[in-house]
Amino acid sequence: MFLRLIRLGLQLLMSGILFLPIMHQKDDETILFNGFEAMIKGDYLIIGNIVMALAMLGMIIHLVGIIYELISKQHQKLEGMINIVVNITLILGVIWVTFLGTFLELFGYLVLSLLIASTYLRYLQQKHEE
């Protein structure tokens, strides 16, 4: 239960950071984008925008999964699906850094660090429950 609450806190923190400036674009002047603006307004590679959008979708699904685990006693049936979503989101986070790492701000790196920490805590929680 304790690890679930920590994961919930990390996911809420990650979701909140998406509203802060996580990306930048430098031409004549520097423009900062929050997570949602970066998907739409950035002049990045289209693959980068798609990867970013899918990673954010995975973070939101993971957040909903954690909330469902906390309020439901029958969360075992969704555990496999949430594991798949978490693993794909982690892979997308690595791809996100690969394609858009030079455009990331400090909060962007923080989101990806929290994504890794949340995945690791999920692993620890599942090992503890076995």
C-alpha positions as CSV (number, residue, x, y, z in Angstrom):
1,M,0.0,0.0,0.0
2,F,2.9,2.3,0.9
3,L,4.5,1.8,-2.5
4,R,1.2,2.5,-4.3
5,L,0.9,5.8,-2.5
6,I,4.4,6.8,-3.4
7,R,3.7,5.8,-7.0
8,L,0.5,7.8,-6.9
9,G,2.5,10.9,-5.7
10,L,5.1,10.4,-8.4
11,Q,2.4,10.1,-11.1
12,L,0.6,13.2,-9.8
13,L,3.9,15.1,-9.7
14,M,4.7,14.0,-13.3
15,S,1.3,15.0,-14.5
16,G,1.7,18.4,-12.8
17,I,5.1,19.0,-14.3
18,L,3.6,18.6,-17.8
19,F,2.1,22.0,-17.3
20,L,5.5,23.6,-16.6
21,P,8.0,24.5,-19.4
22,I,9.6,21.2,-20.3
23,M,10.8,21.9,-23.9
24,H,12.4,24.9,-25.6
25,Q,13.0,26.1,-29.1
26,K,15.8,28.5,-29.9
27,D,15.9,30.6,-33.0
28,D,16.2,34.4,-32.7
29,E,14.6,34.1,-29.3
30,T,14.0,31.2,-27.0
31,I,10.4,29.9,-26.7
32,L,9.5,27.6,-23.8
33,F,6.7,25.1,-24.2
34,N,4.8,23.1,-21.6
35,G,4.2,19.4,-22.3
36,F,0.9,19.9,-24.1
37,E,2.1,22.9,-26.2
38,A,5.2,21.0,-27.2
39,M,3.1,18.3,-28.9
40,I,1.3,20.8,-31.0
41,K,3.4,23.9,-31.5
42,G,7.0,22.6,-31.6
43,D,8.8,22.5,-34.9
44,Y,10.3,19.2,-33.9
45,L,10.4,16.0,-36.0
46,I,6.9,14.7,-36.3
47,I,8.1,11.4,-34.8
48,G,9.2,13.3,-31.7
49,N,5.7,14.8,-31.3
50,I,4.1,11.4,-31.7
51,V,6.4,9.8,-29.2
52,M,5.9,12.6,-26.7
53,A,2.1,12.3,-27.1
54,L,2.1,8.5,-26.6
55,A,4.4,8.8,-23.5
56,M,2.1,11.3,-22.0
57,L,-0.9,9.2,-22.7
58,G,0.8,6.2,-21.1
59,M,1.5,8.4,-18.0
60,I,-2.1,9.3,-17.7
61,I,-3.2,5.6,-18.1
62,H,-0.7,4.6,-15.5
63,L,-2.2,7.3,-13.1
64,V,-5.7,6.0,-13.7
65,G,-4.5,2.5,-13.1
66,I,-2.9,3.4,-9.8
67,I,-6.1,5.1,-8.6
68,Y,-8.1,2.1,-9.7
69,E,-5.7,-0.2,-7.7
70,L,-6.2,1.9,-4.6
71,I,-10.0,1.9,-4.7
72,S,-10.7,-1.6,-6.1
73,K,-10.1,-5.0,-4.5
74,Q,-10.2,-6.6,-8.0
75,H,-7.2,-4.9,-9.5
76,Q,-5.5,-8.2,-10.4
77,K,-7.3,-8.4,-13.8
78,L,-5.8,-5.1,-15.0
79,E,-2.3,-5.7,-13.7
80,G,-1.0,-7.3,-16.9
81,M,-2.4,-4.5,-19.1
82,I,-1.0,-1.8,-16.8
83,N,2.4,-3.5,-16.9
84,I,2.4,-3.4,-20.6
85,V,1.4,0.3,-20.6
86,V,4.1,1.1,-18.1
87,N,6.8,-0.7,-20.0
88,I,5.8,0.9,-23.3
89,T,5.7,4.3,-21.7
90,L,9.3,3.7,-20.3
91,I,10.5,2.7,-23.8
92,L,8.8,5.8,-25.3
93,G,10.5,7.9,-22.6
94,V,13.9,6.6,-23.7
95,I,13.0,7.3,-27.4
96,W,11.7,10.8,-26.3
97,V,15.2,11.6,-24.9
98,T,16.8,10.2,-28.0
99,F,14.9,12.3,-30.5
100,L,14.2,15.5,-28.4
101,G,16.9,15.4,-25.7
102,T,18.5,18.6,-27.0
103,F,15.2,20.4,-26.7
104,L,14.5,19.4,-23.1
105,E,14.5,21.8,-20.2
106,L,15.2,20.8,-16.6
107,F,11.5,19.9,-16.0
108,G,11.6,17.6,-19.0
109,Y,14.5,15.6,-17.6
110,L,12.6,15.5,-14.3
111,V,9.5,14.0,-15.9
112,L,11.6,11.3,-17.5
113,S,13.5,10.6,-14.2
114,L,10.2,10.3,-12.4
115,L,8.9,8.0,-15.1
116,I,11.9,5.7,-14.5
117,A,11.4,5.9,-10.7
118,S,7.7,5.1,-10.9
119,T,8.4,2.1,-13.1
120,Y,11.0,0.8,-10.7
121,L,8.6,1.3,-7.7
122,R,6.0,-0.7,-9.6
123,Y,8.5,-3.5,-10.0
124,L,9.4,-3.4,-6.3
125,Q,5.7,-3.5,-5.4
126,Q,5.0,-6.5,-7.6
127,K,8.0,-8.4,-6.2
128,H,6.8,-7.6,-2.6
129,E,3.3,-8.9,-3.4
130,E,4.6,-12.3,-4.7
